Amino acid sequence: MVTPVEHVSIPHDLPEFFKIFHPEICYPQLRIPPAFIKFFNGDIPSICVLEDLAARTWKVLVEKNDGDFFFMENWPDFVLDNNLEYGDFLTFSYTGNSKFYVKIYGKNGCLKQDVTALKEPELLPLVEENARGKSIVAEPADQTDNGSGDMAASVTSFEIVIKASHLNRARLNLPAPFGNCYLKRKQRPLLATLRTDSGSWTIVPQYYDRLELREGMQKFIDDNALRVNDVCRFKLIDDEKLILKVRIK
């Protein structure tokens, strides 16, 4: 579902801080600048609400670590739901009562006009593309005989609901809108990397009519104790090396 923004009007006199998004630094947690802590007036909230211009909200846990405060739990959801990419510029305006308004600017310096909400995907056939050309929401690329499963996909992020066929075959077909970008390349990555908060796994991709993760998937499945109906949310953090951040629910 693509949601037009500018539903929310943000006052200009609110205290704010900014972040330039870098996956290695800003994911899976985000540090609140120490100089900003004074605006909490001595009452640092344990949970903050982030609201974007489309009036969508995320409740993120605030935790202290080595003297600094971080957005922790549910911050990865905000990153994935907004399809944040390297170089995106974010402003956080504090309205009080544990609430921030968040604006997101792309690398071109302009406010991002559309956001992709993966939590409530509108499923369309794979052959159809979003009219704006920025994101695609698709049916599963891994289809079983009964067509079960759900997936929402875009150029840099997607989610897959684990099925018995994934576990039995220890293979994972990535959605066509994502995989096709690599199938068209003359020089393709020989290895892929899947990263979670607890570790990293090297996977050998196979390029046929679609991009498939094969060798190495069994260890990823076993180490993460994947089960049927688990949801894996993938976020591309390195295009050239095919490194994907994975969040499992």
Disulfide bonds with the S-S distance in Angstrom:
none
